Amino acid sequence: MKLAIALLLAPCVVFAQSPLLVKPGAQGTLTVQYLYSAKGSYVSTSKDQKRDWQVSRTVNITAQMQANVPQSIAAMHEADQKKQARELEKRAASIQQKAQPTMNDMMAIAERCGDNEDCITQAVMAYGASMPSSQVDTLKSIQTDMADLAARALPDVAARLAEGHVLPR
């Protein structure tokens, strides 16, 4: 039992002590060589042609590596997750606060027009046409902030959207 526990904990000790093995900033070269080879033969259906073939390809890959300071894993640090969630909530509140005047104007249009879609369309178009450039800049800033917030809060979804994927409803 002690041996099994020691074997399970050995990799943890190595990773925990990795700064002692290699100092941050140390450089190294990783070289990998792949050798692909194949051979075969071809016989025609009439059996009057027979060909034997052999192919060999070599691919060499070299990467320059540099040791970095060990990174903590967020899943292992609950406090970091809570801190990140608080930061995301603060950013969302800031975005909402910047968007509040425009949202209030849109709600006023919706109340004034009710269910009349033509009225809503015309009012929103008039609102957009008369919008000062400072408000347009604020809305562009909000759009950028929301994209960044989504990328931090939901990286998988943000990556799929950036690639042009449409999310299911």
Residue pairs with C-beta under 8 A, 6 or more apart in sequence:
14 21
15 70
18 70
19 69
19 70
22 67
23 67
24 67
24 68
24 69
25 66
25 67
26 66
26 67
27 64
27 65
27 66
27 67
28 64
28 65
28 66
28 67
29 62
29 63
29 64
29 65
30 62
30 63
30 65
31 60
31 61
31 62
31 63
32 60
32 61
32 62
33 58
33 59
33 60
33 61
34 58
34 59
34 60
34 61
35 56
35 57
35 58
36 55
36 56
36 57
36 58
36 59
37 54
37 55
37 56
37 57
38 54
38 55
39 52
39 53
39 54
39 55
40 52
40 53
41 50
41 51
41 52
41 53
42 49
42 50
42 51
42 53
43 49
43 50
44 50
72 80
74 80
74 81
74 84
75 81
84 152
88 149
88 152
88 153
91 145
91 149
92 149
94 145
95 142
95 145
95 146
95 149
98 138
98 141
98 142
98 145
99 139
99 142
101 135
102 135
102 138
102 139
105 127
106 124
106 127
109 120
109 123
109 124
109 127
110 120
112 119
112 123
113 119
113 120
113 123
147 158
150 157
150 158
150 161
151 158
151 159
157 167
160 167
161 167
